[in-house]
Amino acid sequence: MKTLYFDIDGTVLDIGFGQPKSALTNGRFETAIRRAGFQKLICVGSIISVFHLAHELGRSVDEVGAIFNLCGGSFSDEFWFRQTVQLVPDPKHRTQHINFAEDWWYVDDMAEEYFKLDKMEELFANHKDKRVFTPTPIGDGQDILNWLFNKALFLNK
């Protein structure tokens, strides 16, 4: 199953302004993901830690709906999003949850730091700009669309 692990802040959202990156809005991120053939999305964003805290406080949270809304129009089909997205259980150690038996892909502006934290520097180095993409945290997101088109759509394992 072709799976995309994705971050939010600095990846989908411009880290400088907290707004969706303009090239990804109006559902363009979703369109690129779907064209590249991804069947499953796994959100690795730090916001998941906030959801865990809310649950500990006895609060009910629609995590997937919150992520859909937070991404500010980068996804347009909420039904498809709800059917496709899962959350990583521990966003601090997000790379430990990558299923390497699947056709995995990973996009995160802090990818190198998280792979290093989980002692996977060599894996990061071997897959950098191929299966693993580190977009610029401040930008319009076109770099992500280019990566999805040039790498994820046309490259096999």
VEXKOL-46663 format. One record per residue (C-alpha): z, x, y; residue number from 1; residue in one letter. Coordinates in pm, 1 decimal. Layout:
<recs>
<rec><w>Z</w><u>X</u><v>Y</v><resi>NUM</resi><resn>A</resn></rec>
...
</recs>
This chain:
<recs>
<rec><w>0.0</w><u>0.0</u><v>0.0</v><resi>1</resi><resn>M</resn></rec>
<rec><w>-101.4</w><u>144.5</u><v>336.8</v><resi>2</resi><resn>K</resn></rec>
<rec><w>215.0</w><u>158.4</u><v>547.7</v><resi>3</resi><resn>T</resn></rec>
<rec><w>269.4</w><u>250.1</u><v>912.5</v><resi>4</resi><resn>L</resn></rec>
<rec><w>614.4</w><u>363.7</u><v>1023.8</v><resi>5</resi><resn>Y</resn></rec>
<rec><w>636.8</w><u>313.8</u><v>1399.7</v><resi>6</resi><resn>F</resn></rec>
<rec><w>882.7</w><u>378.5</u><v>1679.4</v><resi>7</resi><resn>D</resn></rec>
<rec><w>915.6</w><u>170.2</u><v>1995.8</v><resi>8</resi><resn>I</resn></rec>
<rec><w>1055.8</w><u>368.2</u><v>2293.6</v><resi>9</resi><resn>D</resn></rec>
<rec><w>812.5</w><u>642.0</u><v>2391.0</v><resi>10</resi><resn>G</resn></rec>
<rec><w>560.7</w><u>516.3</u><v>2137.8</v><resi>11</resi><resn>T</resn></rec>
<rec><w>480.2</w><u>151.4</u><v>2208.4</v><resi>12</resi><resn>V</resn></rec>
<rec><w>677.3</w><u>150.2</u><v>2533.6</v><resi>13</resi><resn>L</resn></rec>
<rec><w>637.5</w><u>408.6</u><v>2809.0</v><resi>14</resi><resn>D</resn></rec>
<rec><w>967.2</w><u>594.5</u><v>2804.9</v><resi>15</resi><resn>I</resn></rec>
<rec><w>956.4</w><u>645.0</u><v>3180.3</v><resi>16</resi><resn>G</resn></rec>
<rec><w>926.1</w><u>277.6</u><v>3269.9</v><resi>17</resi><resn>F</resn></rec>
<rec><w>1024.6</w><u>86.9</u><v>2956.5</v><resi>18</resi><resn>G</resn></rec>
<rec><w>705.0</w><u>-115.8</u><v>2980.2</v><resi>19</resi><resn>Q</resn></rec>
<rec><w>442.7</w><u>-149.1</u><v>2707.3</v><resi>20</resi><resn>P</resn></rec>
<rec><w>180.4</w><u>121.4</u><v>2727.3</v><resi>21</resi><resn>K</resn></rec>
<rec><w>-120.8</w><u>-37.8</u><v>2894.0</v><resi>22</resi><resn>S</resn></rec>
<rec><w>-379.4</w><u>63.5</u><v>2631.6</v><resi>23</resi><resn>A</resn></rec>
<rec><w>-170.4</w><u>-110.6</u><v>2365.0</v><resi>24</resi><resn>L</resn></rec>
<rec><w>-117.8</w><u>-443.6</u><v>2544.7</v><resi>25</resi><resn>T</resn></rec>
<rec><w>-303.8</w><u>-769.5</u><v>2487.1</v><resi>26</resi><resn>N</resn></rec>
<rec><w>-267.2</w><u>-714.7</u><v>2112.9</v><resi>27</resi><resn>G</resn></rec>
<rec><w>-470.3</w><u>-392.0</u><v>2110.2</v><resi>28</resi><resn>R</resn></rec>
<rec><w>-206.4</w><u>-203.0</u><v>1910.3</v><resi>29</resi><resn>F</resn></rec>
<rec><w>-207.3</w><u>-478.9</u><v>1647.4</v><resi>30</resi><resn>E</resn></rec>
<rec><w>-587.6</w><u>-485.8</u><v>1641.8</v><resi>31</resi><resn>T</resn></rec>
<rec><w>-604.3</w><u>-109.8</u><v>1581.7</v><resi>32</resi><resn>A</resn></rec>
<rec><w>-339.1</w><u>-130.8</u><v>1309.3</v><resi>33</resi><resn>I</resn></rec>
<rec><w>-519.4</w><u>-411.9</u><v>1131.8</v><resi>34</resi><resn>R</resn></rec>
<rec><w>-860.3</w><u>-241.0</u><v>1159.7</v><resi>35</resi><resn>R</resn></rec>
<rec><w>-708.2</w><u>72.3</u><v>1007.8</v><resi>36</resi><resn>A</resn></rec>
<rec><w>-607.9</w><u>-137.9</u><v>706.8</v><resi>37</resi><resn>G</resn></rec>
<rec><w>-230.2</w><u>-125.7</u><v>727.7</v><resi>38</resi><resn>F</resn></rec>
<rec><w>-67.8</w><u>-381.9</u><v>501.8</v><resi>39</resi><resn>Q</resn></rec>
<rec><w>292.7</w><u>-305.7</u><v>590.7</v><resi>40</resi><resn>K</resn></rec>
<rec><w>468.7</w><u>-195.7</u><v>909.5</v><resi>41</resi><resn>L</resn></rec>
<rec><w>811.8</w><u>-39.0</u><v>916.1</v><resi>42</resi><resn>I</resn></rec>
<rec><w>988.0</w><u>-21.8</u><v>1250.4</v><resi>43</resi><resn>C</resn></rec>
<rec><w>1201.1</w><u>291.7</u><v>1282.2</v><resi>44</resi><resn>V</resn></rec>
<rec><w>1317.5</w><u>228.9</u><v>1640.3</v><resi>45</resi><resn>G</resn></rec>
<rec><w>1670.9</w><u>303.4</u><v>1753.2</v><resi>46</resi><resn>S</resn></rec>
<rec><w>1708.0</w><u>-62.0</u><v>1857.4</v><resi>47</resi><resn>I</resn></rec>
<rec><w>1786.9</w><u>-130.8</u><v>1492.4</v><resi>48</resi><resn>I</resn></rec>
<rec><w>2127.2</w><u>33.9</u><v>1547.6</v><resi>49</resi><resn>S</resn></rec>
<rec><w>2198.2</w><u>-229.8</u><v>1812.7</v><resi>50</resi><resn>V</resn></rec>
<rec><w>2115.2</w><u>-500.9</u><v>1559.9</v><resi>51</resi><resn>F</resn></rec>
<rec><w>2361.7</w><u>-344.7</u><v>1312.4</v><resi>52</resi><resn>H</resn></rec>
<rec><w>2631.0</w><u>-347.4</u><v>1580.8</v><resi>53</resi><resn>L</resn></rec>
<rec><w>2558.8</w><u>-712.3</u><v>1661.5</v><resi>54</resi><resn>A</resn></rec>
<rec><w>2597.4</w><u>-801.8</u><v>1294.4</v><resi>55</resi><resn>H</resn></rec>
<rec><w>2928.7</w><u>-613.8</u><v>1278.0</v><resi>56</resi><resn>E</resn></rec>
<rec><w>3044.3</w><u>-828.0</u><v>1571.2</v><resi>57</resi><resn>L</resn></rec>
<rec><w>2946.3</w><u>-1142.7</u><v>1383.2</v><resi>58</resi><resn>G</resn></rec>
<rec><w>2635.8</w><u>-1214.2</u><v>1590.4</v><resi>59</resi><resn>R</resn></rec>
<rec><w>2319.4</w><u>-1351.5</u><v>1439.0</v><resi>60</resi><resn>S</resn></rec>
<rec><w>2007.5</w><u>-1172.0</u><v>1560.0</v><resi>61</resi><resn>V</resn></rec>
<rec><w>1639.4</w><u>-1241.2</u><v>1500.3</v><resi>62</resi><resn>D</resn></rec>
<rec><w>1556.0</w><u>-871.3</u><v>1469.1</v><resi>63</resi><resn>E</resn></rec>
<rec><w>1187.0</w><u>-912.1</u><v>1398.4</v><resi>64</resi><resn>V</resn></rec>
<rec><w>1145.3</w><u>-1160.3</u><v>1683.6</v><resi>65</resi><resn>G</resn></rec>
<rec><w>1332.1</w><u>-927.0</u><v>1917.8</v><resi>66</resi><resn>A</resn></rec>
<rec><w>1104.9</w><u>-636.1</u><v>1824.0</v><resi>67</resi><resn>I</resn></rec>
<rec><w>794.1</w><u>-851.5</u><v>1864.7</v><resi>68</resi><resn>F</resn></rec>
<rec><w>910.8</w><u>-950.1</u><v>2214.5</v><resi>69</resi><resn>N</resn></rec>
<rec><w>1026.2</w><u>-598.6</u><v>2304.8</v><resi>70</resi><resn>L</resn></rec>
<rec><w>679.7</w><u>-463.1</u><v>2228.8</v><resi>71</resi><resn>C</resn></rec>
<rec><w>555.6</w><u>-677.1</u><v>2518.5</v><resi>72</resi><resn>G</resn></rec>
<rec><w>218.2</w><u>-796.4</u><v>2398.6</v><resi>73</resi><resn>G</resn></rec>
<rec><w>124.2</w><u>-491.8</u><v>2191.9</v><resi>74</resi><resn>S</resn></rec>
<rec><w>125.1</w><u>-737.7</u><v>1903.1</v><resi>75</resi><resn>F</resn></rec>
<rec><w>-28.8</w><u>-1081.3</u><v>1951.3</v><resi>76</resi><resn>S</resn></rec>
<rec><w>-0.8</w><u>-1261.1</u><v>1617.7</v><resi>77</resi><resn>D</resn></rec>
<rec><w>370.0</w><u>-1330.0</u><v>1569.1</v><resi>78</resi><resn>E</resn></rec>
<rec><w>319.6</w><u>-1497.5</u><v>1231.1</v><resi>79</resi><resn>F</resn></rec>
<rec><w>131.6</w><u>-1193.6</u><v>1097.3</v><resi>80</resi><resn>W</resn></rec>
<rec><w>392.1</w><u>-960.5</u><v>1252.6</v><resi>81</resi><resn>F</resn></rec>
<rec><w>679.2</w><u>-1145.7</u><v>1084.8</v><resi>82</resi><resn>R</resn></rec>
<rec><w>499.8</w><u>-1128.9</u><v>749.6</v><resi>83</resi><resn>Q</resn></rec>
<rec><w>414.4</w><u>-759.5</u><v>784.2</v><resi>84</resi><resn>T</resn></rec>
<rec><w>705.5</w><u>-579.8</u><v>953.0</v><resi>85</resi><resn>V</resn></rec>
<rec><w>1024.7</w><u>-447.2</u><v>797.0</v><resi>86</resi><resn>Q</resn></rec>
<rec><w>1307.2</w><u>-250.9</u><v>954.0</v><resi>87</resi><resn>L</resn></rec>
<rec><w>1423.4</w><u>90.7</u><v>842.1</v><resi>88</resi><resn>V</resn></rec>
<rec><w>1789.5</w><u>66.0</u><v>732.1</v><resi>89</resi><resn>P</resn></rec>
<rec><w>1905.8</w><u>376.9</u><v>920.6</v><resi>90</resi><resn>D</resn></rec>
<rec><w>1701.5</w><u>467.9</u><v>1229.0</v><resi>91</resi><resn>P</resn></rec>
<rec><w>1894.3</w><u>791.5</u><v>1284.1</v><resi>92</resi><resn>K</resn></rec>
<rec><w>1765.8</w><u>919.6</u><v>948.1</v><resi>93</resi><resn>H</resn></rec>
<rec><w>1438.7</w><u>730.8</u><v>965.4</v><resi>94</resi><resn>R</resn></rec>
<rec><w>1227.2</w><u>989.1</u><v>786.1</v><resi>95</resi><resn>T</resn></rec>
<rec><w>1447.2</w><u>969.9</u><v>476.2</v><resi>96</resi><resn>Q</resn></rec>
<rec><w>1320.3</w><u>616.4</u><v>428.8</v><resi>97</resi><resn>H</resn></rec>
<rec><w>951.2</w><u>701.8</u><v>414.7</v><resi>98</resi><resn>I</resn></rec>
<rec><w>805.7</w><u>602.5</u><v>80.2</v><resi>99</resi><resn>N</resn></rec>
<rec><w>587.2</w><u>903.5</u><v>4.2</v><resi>100</resi><resn>F</resn></rec>
<rec><w>451.4</w><u>730.3</u><v>-308.2</v><resi>101</resi><resn>A</resn></rec>
<rec><w>264.7</w><u>491.2</u><v>-76.8</v><resi>102</resi><resn>E</resn></rec>
<rec><w>-22.4</w><u>560.3</u><v>159.9</v><resi>103</resi><resn>D</resn></rec>
<rec><w>220.8</w><u>636.3</u><v>444.6</v><resi>104</resi><resn>W</resn></rec>
<rec><w>154.3</w><u>704.3</u><v>813.0</v><resi>105</resi><resn>W</resn></rec>
<rec><w>407.9</w><u>773.3</u><v>1086.8</v><resi>106</resi><resn>Y</resn></rec>
<rec><w>389.4</w><u>744.5</u><v>1467.5</v><resi>107</resi><resn>V</resn></rec>
<rec><w>689.4</w><u>840.7</u><v>1683.4</v><resi>108</resi><resn>D</resn></rec>
<rec><w>714.3</w><u>1034.4</u><v>2008.9</v><resi>109</resi><resn>D</resn></rec>
<rec><w>1016.6</w><u>1214.5</u><v>1860.0</v><resi>110</resi><resn>M</resn></rec>
<rec><w>867.5</w><u>1268.1</u><v>1514.4</v><resi>111</resi><resn>A</resn></rec>
<rec><w>932.4</w><u>1641.2</u><v>1505.7</v><resi>112</resi><resn>E</resn></rec>
<rec><w>1301.7</w><u>1597.2</u><v>1591.3</v><resi>113</resi><resn>E</resn></rec>
<rec><w>1357.5</w><u>1331.7</u><v>1323.6</v><resi>114</resi><resn>Y</resn></rec>
<rec><w>1175.3</w><u>1528.1</u><v>1053.1</v><resi>115</resi><resn>F</resn></rec>
<rec><w>1383.0</w><u>1833.1</u><v>1151.4</v><resi>116</resi><resn>K</resn></rec>
<rec><w>1708.6</w><u>1633.0</u><v>1143.5</v><resi>117</resi><resn>L</resn></rec>
<rec><w>1630.7</w><u>1530.4</u><v>786.3</v><resi>118</resi><resn>D</resn></rec>
<rec><w>1529.2</w><u>1885.8</u><v>690.1</v><resi>119</resi><resn>K</resn></rec>
<rec><w>1161.5</w><u>1799.8</u><v>650.6</v><resi>120</resi><resn>M</resn></rec>
<rec><w>1013.3</w><u>2051.0</u><v>896.3</v><resi>121</resi><resn>E</resn></rec>
<rec><w>754.3</w><u>2172.0</u><v>645.6</v><resi>122</resi><resn>E</resn></rec>
<rec><w>640.2</w><u>1817.4</u><v>572.7</v><resi>123</resi><resn>L</resn></rec>
<rec><w>606.9</w><u>1755.6</u><v>946.5</v><resi>124</resi><resn>F</resn></rec>
<rec><w>407.1</w><u>2077.2</u><v>994.0</v><resi>125</resi><resn>A</resn></rec>
<rec><w>175.6</w><u>1991.5</u><v>702.7</v><resi>126</resi><resn>N</resn></rec>
<rec><w>101.5</w><u>1640.6</u><v>829.6</v><resi>127</resi><resn>H</resn></rec>
<rec><w>119.8</w><u>1682.6</u><v>1208.9</v><resi>128</resi><resn>K</resn></rec>
<rec><w>-171.7</w><u>1508.6</u><v>1382.4</v><resi>129</resi><resn>D</resn></rec>
<rec><w>-286.9</w><u>1379.4</u><v>1043.8</v><resi>130</resi><resn>K</resn></rec>
<rec><w>-42.8</w><u>1138.1</u><v>877.8</v><resi>131</resi><resn>R</resn></rec>
<rec><w>220.9</w><u>1206.7</u><v>1143.7</v><resi>132</resi><resn>V</resn></rec>
<rec><w>138.4</w><u>1156.3</u><v>1508.3</v><resi>133</resi><resn>F</resn></rec>
<rec><w>357.8</w><u>1243.9</u><v>1805.0</v><resi>134</resi><resn>T</resn></rec>
<rec><w>221.7</w><u>1053.3</u><v>2105.1</v><resi>135</resi><resn>P</resn></rec>
<rec><w>303.4</w><u>1144.5</u><v>2460.5</v><resi>136</resi><resn>T</resn></rec>
<rec><w>609.3</w><u>938.6</u><v>2560.0</v><resi>137</resi><resn>P</resn></rec>
<rec><w>470.6</w><u>880.1</u><v>2908.6</v><resi>138</resi><resn>I</resn></rec>
<rec><w>115.7</w><u>758.3</u><v>2900.9</v><resi>139</resi><resn>G</resn></rec>
<rec><w>-106.5</w><u>461.2</u><v>2843.2</v><resi>140</resi><resn>D</resn></rec>
<rec><w>-111.1</w><u>474.5</u><v>2459.5</v><resi>141</resi><resn>G</resn></rec>
<rec><w>-478.7</w><u>561.4</u><v>2425.7</v><resi>142</resi><resn>Q</resn></rec>
<rec><w>-373.7</w><u>868.2</u><v>2225.3</v><resi>143</resi><resn>D</resn></rec>
<rec><w>-223.9</w><u>634.2</u><v>1962.3</v><resi>144</resi><resn>I</resn></rec>
<rec><w>-537.4</w><u>420.1</u><v>1945.7</v><resi>145</resi><resn>L</resn></rec>
<rec><w>-750.4</w><u>735.0</u><v>1907.4</v><resi>146</resi><resn>N</resn></rec>
<rec><w>-525.4</w><u>859.8</u><v>1625.6</v><resi>147</resi><resn>W</resn></rec>
<rec><w>-538.8</w><u>524.7</u><v>1446.4</v><resi>148</resi><resn>L</resn></rec>
<rec><w>-916.6</w><u>517.6</u><v>1476.3</v><resi>149</resi><resn>F</resn></rec>
<rec><w>-988.3</w><u>882.8</u><v>1398.3</v><resi>150</resi><resn>N</resn></rec>
<rec><w>-724.6</w><u>950.1</u><v>1133.9</v><resi>151</resi><resn>K</resn></rec>
<rec><w>-574.5</w><u>639.7</u><v>979.3</v><resi>152</resi><resn>A</resn></rec>
<rec><w>-902.1</w><u>447.1</u><v>958.0</v><resi>153</resi><resn>L</resn></rec>
<rec><w>-1124.6</w><u>721.2</u><v>820.3</v><resi>154</resi><resn>F</resn></rec>
<rec><w>-904.6</w><u>964.6</u><v>626.9</v><resi>155</resi><resn>L</resn></rec>
<rec><w>-783.9</w><u>923.9</u><v>273.3</v><resi>156</resi><resn>N</resn></rec>
<rec><w>-474.4</w><u>1090.8</u><v>136.9</v><resi>157</resi><resn>K</resn></rec>
</recs>
